[in-house]
Amino acid sequence: MSETILKVDHLKTYFDVTKGVFAKKQIVKAVDDVSFEVYKNETFGLVGESGCGKSTLGRTIVKLYEPTDGSIEFEGKDISKIKGKELKAYRKDMQMIFQDPYASLNPRMTVGEIIKEPMKIFNIYDTDEEREARVRELLDIVSLKPDHIRRYPAEFSGGQRQRIGIARALAVNPKFIVCDEPISALDASIQAQVINLLKHIQKEMGISYIFIAHDLGMVKHISDRIGVMYLGHIVECGPSDVVYHTPLHPYTQALLSAIPIPDPDVAKAKQRIVLEGEIPSPINTPAGCPFASRCPRATERCRKETPKPVQLGERSVACFLYEK
């Protein structure tokens, strides 16, 4: 068994969206009782529809959002309640690559200044000359040219801007990076380049990733294990090949059936699972399985009880269909 670097246990992130003093209390359960582990030097993929809570989960792990309940253990230490200097030290080891490669970069700073800024915050290197040498080294790692150091983000394409974001995340030599849909705003050919770059960096530096996306096919390509999220819950989790080729949860099966196939003959023979019913509101969610309103195999029990994850070999699935 590989060594665990991150352990998330019964994590909850709720937001109070009540409007008005006398209004009925409204709570958005963005992340609701999520548990999983990430091992050293592995990529854990998080996949699901937009609004399922995967980005909120990633931001909670890096402490951009405060967890409502549960624990986050990083290298054996519970960091869910840490603040001040302890939090700053944690953020040096845990970085994030954001979804929008333009909005996440300061347009008034040059590429060199953007990548140097984390080094200054964490007092890495003694002189500006050393920091600039490291910036040039990082630009080379992400396949950008040395003269790019004096340019501004607006002068680059989306793929190049995302490479700048990756270089900035690497500037403090992190052990763990949360990649929050880092390829969703890029063209397909550029997506493949960024994925291959992340895999190369992981191999060379031994960094662990959480890779968040809504494309199960792309997540399968980069991830060692996959967690499938629906309405704040992880409904299935296991090795990427196992989940991809033999999905168990009805939601995972529906996601996989929607992946386009380039061969028209194979695509014609493939059965598409079309989900019907309405997605429940994340505000004051109803009792029972979160997927019950859209599941073609739901029973009355599913609408009353929330299924607990069932361990089946290397994977777990939260569904009554697989209870022993």
N, C-alpha and C positions, 0 to 999 in steps of 0.2 A: 504494500500500500504506500502511495506517495505521501509526502509530508504535507499536511494542511497549512496553508498560509492564511486563508480567510474562512471563518465560520459564521454564518448568519443563522440565528436561532429565533424562531417565532417573532420575526420582525414585523412591526406595524408602523405605518406612516399615515396619519389621518390629518385632514385639514378642516378647520371650522369655517364654513362659508355662509354662516347665518347672516342675514341682512336685516338690520333693524333690532332695536332693543327688545321689542315685544314679539318678534317673529319666532316661529317654531325652529328649534335648533336643527341645523343641517350639517352633517359631517360627511365629507368625502373620504372613503376608505381606499386611498390610492394603492397602498400596499397593506395586505391583510393576512397576517400570520404566515409569513414566508420563511422557510428554512432550507439551506443548502450549504455546501462546502466547495471551496476552490483550492486545488492543490498547487504546489510550487511548479513553475514552468509549464502550466497548462492554460488553455483557453476555455473558459466556461461561457457558452453562448446563451443569451436570453432572447427569446423570440415570442412574438405575439402581435395582435392587432394594435393599431394606434389607440392610445387611451387605456391600455391594459395595466399600466403602472410600471413598465420596465425601466423607463428613464427616471422616474421618481425613485425606484429602488436603487439605481446606480448613483443618483445624487445623494441619497440617504447614506449609502456606504462610504462615500467620500466626505460626508458630513456637511454638504451644502444644505441639506435639510436635516432637521432634528428628528430622530425616531420617536414615535409615540410610546412604543413598548417593544420589548424584546432586546436581544443583544447582538452586537457585531464584534467578533473576536478577530484581531489581526495579529498573527504570530503568537497566539495564545493569550493575548491581552484584550480585555473588554474595553473597547474604545467608544461605546455608544454614549457615554456621559462625560467624556473628557472635554476640557476647554483650555484656553490660554496656551501656555508653552507646550503642554502635552499634545494639544491638537495641532500646533504648528509642526512639531516633530513628526507626527503621524502623516501630515500632508506632504512632507518631503518624500515619504516612502510610497504614498498613494496619490497618483495623478489622474487627470481626466482629459480625454480628447472629446471635444464637443461636436454636436451634429452639424451646426452651421459654421463652415470654415471661414466665413467672412465676419459674421457678427461676434465671433469669439476672439477676433484679433483687433487691437486698437489701431484704427486707421491713421492716427497721427504719429505712430511710432514706426521706425524702420524695422525690418526683419531682425537686424542685429540687436536692436533695443528690446524687441519683444522676447527674443530667446534669452537675452542676458538678464532680464528682469527677475526671473525666479532665482537665478544664481545670486543676485544681490540680496533678495529677500532672505535667503537661507545662508548667506555669508559663505558661499562656495567660491574658492579661489581668492587670493589676496589682492591681486591687481587687475585692472581693466584689460591689460594686455593678455593675461591668462584666460580671462573670460572670453575675449574676442577669439583667441585661438581655439577655445572649446566650441564657440559658435560655428566657426568655419568647419570644424571636425563634424559637428552635428549636421550642418548643411550637406556635407559630403555623404553622410550616412543616409539621409533622406533623398539623395539624388538631386540636390539643387546646386547651382553654380556659386562659386565664391563671391562673384560680384553682386549676387542677390542680397548680400548683407546690408547694402545701402538703400535698397528699394523699399517701397511701401506696399501694404497688402493689396491696394487697388490695382497695382501693376501686374498682378498674378492671376492665373486661371483658378478655378475652384479646386482642381486637383493639387495644384502647387500650394494654394493656401492651406489645404489640409495637411500637406507635408510640413509646412511651417508649424502648424499646430502640434504635429507629432514631435518635431524637433524641440518645441517648447516643453512638452511633457517629459522628454528625455533629459532636459537640461539639468535636473536635480538628481539624476541617477536613481529613479524610483524602482521599487521591487514589484509594484502592482499598478496597472493602468486600467481604468474603466473607459471603454470605448463606446460612447453614446451615439449610436447610429452614424459612425464616421464616414460612411460611404453613400448614405441615402440621397444626398444632394449632388452626387457625381454621375457622370456618364458611365455606361456599362464597362467600357474598355478601361477607364480610369479607376473604376471600382476594383477591377482585378489587380491593377498595379499597386493600389494602396493595400489590398489584402496581402499580396506577396511581400510588400515592404514590411508590414507588421509581423508576418511569419518569420522573415529574415532577422528582424530586430530581436524577436523572442529567442530565436536559436542562438544568436550571438551574445545576448545579454542576460538570458535566463529570466525574463520578466513574465509574470503571470497577467492574464487579461480576463476581464469580463467584457464580452463583445455583445452589444445590444443591437438588434435589427428586427425588421419585420419580414425579411426574406429568409425562409427556412433553408432554401437551397444554398444561399451564400453563407449562412451561419454554419451549415453542415461542413462546408469546405474548409473553414478556418478553425472550428471548435473541436475540442476533445470530448466534451460533454455538453449537453443541451438541456436547458430548462424552458419549458413552454408555459407562458403566463396567460391568464385570462382573468380579467376584472380583479386584479390585485392578488391573485392566487397562482402558485405554480401547480399546474395540473398534471404534468408529467416531467420526469427528469431522468436522464441516463446517458450512456455513451452515444455520441452523435450517430454512428452507423446503425446502432440498434434502434434508436428512436426514429431515424429517417426511413429505414427499410421495414420495420415492423412496429408502426405506431399503435398504441393501445387506447389512449383516451380518444373519445369521439371528436374532440376539438382538434387534437393533433392530426387525426385522420383527415379532417376537413381542410386544415391548412395545407397538408401535403398534396391533397387532390387538386389544389388550386395552382400548384407550381406549373408554369408552362413547359411543354415538351417540344423540342425543335423538330422531332420526327412526326410528320402528320399522321402516318399509319398507327404509330404507337399512341399518339394523342387521341385519335378517334376511338381506339379500343379502351382507353382509360375511363373509368367511371368517376365523374365529378360529383362530389358531395356538396350540395347546395344547402346552406343553413337557412332555416326559416325561423320565424319568431322574432321577438324584439330583445335587444341587448338591455339588461337591467341598468338602471341608473346607479352610478357609484355613490350617490347620496342616499344614505339609509337603505342599503341593499337589503333585499328580501331574504328570508331564511332559506336554508337548503343549499344545494349545489349551485354555484354561480352560473354554471352553464345549462342549468335545467330548462330554462325558457327556450333554448335553441337546440337542445339535444334531441335527435330522433329516437333515442333509446331511453329517454327519461321515464321514471316511474313516480308514483305518488311519494315514495320515500325520498326521492331526490329533491322534491320540492319542500320537504320538511327538515331533512338532516343534511349537514355539511359533511361530505366524505373525507376521511383522514387518508393520508398517503399510505399505500400498500406497497411493501417492498417485494419486488419480483426479480430475483437475481440481481443484476447490476443496476436496475432502474427502479424508480418508484412511480406510482400512478394514483392520483386521487379520484377514484371512481368505484362505486358500489359493484360494478360488473366484475371486479377482480378480487373481491373479498374472499378469503379462504373459509 
